[in-house]
Amino acid sequence: MCGRYTLYSEKGEIEEIFNVQSDEDDLFQSNYNVTPGTINPVILMPRPNVRDIAGFKWGLIPSWADDQRIGYKMINARSETLLEKSSFHKPFQRQRCIVPANGFYEWQTIYKQKTPFYVRTLDQNLLGFAGLYEIWESKDKKEVIYSYTIITTEANALLQPLHDRMPVILEKKNYDHWLDPVNSNTDDLLSLLKPYPTERMAIYRVSQDVNEARNNGPELIQPVDA
């Protein structure tokens, strides 16, 4: 499960790490509480060897959907069923993307209280979640929405006490391989969707303030006493 994440790296760092350029400065506002239904940067490869970055809506809306609100139910896609689900089968073939992030939140119920934790890696400040994107058009052709979902896999040993799922964090060396729109080797692509190594991650408790979507600031990822 990945229901909230952060992206606070500056525009230049995002462009350098993902080898992209953008003129849309508004797309790179620091966000310490990214929520479903919002517009966020995603990396894609519309043509072989050509990377791009654009603002897509979090919550994949299948091209066949009658109601765009279905996207709120599709913020995540299970790696194990990508080839089985009609919502994800088509985008998995040619519409794969990378979702830049600095970390993500997970919750655990402690004494009947939903307690948030922040998860980050020890070896990368800026991460790339594996994702899929879709293009939805209203029946009257007046509205087009570009949306995305974050792929999840089974949790590693560090995350298992909190949740049985975690977002797929891609290795940087595999970015082009994942994005390549002509790469149709599904077995090879599925092999990339594995838990990030436990020893390369850290987790700590953070403030309850993150539970409110309107709260947004660096204080949300500061450790708090248990």
RAHU-V59420 format. One line per field, one symbol per residue. ss: DSSP state (H for helix, E for strand, - for the rest). A space follows every 50 residues. Layout:
ss: ???
This chain:
ss: ---EEEE---HHHHHHHH------HHHH--EEEEE---EEEEEEEEE--E EEEEEEEE---------HHHHHH--EEEHHH----HHHHHHHHH-EEEEE E-EEEEEEEE--EEEEEEEEE-----EEEEEEEEEEE------EEEEEEE EEEE----------EEE-E--HHHHHHHH------HHHHH-------HHH EEEEE--HHHH------HHHH-----
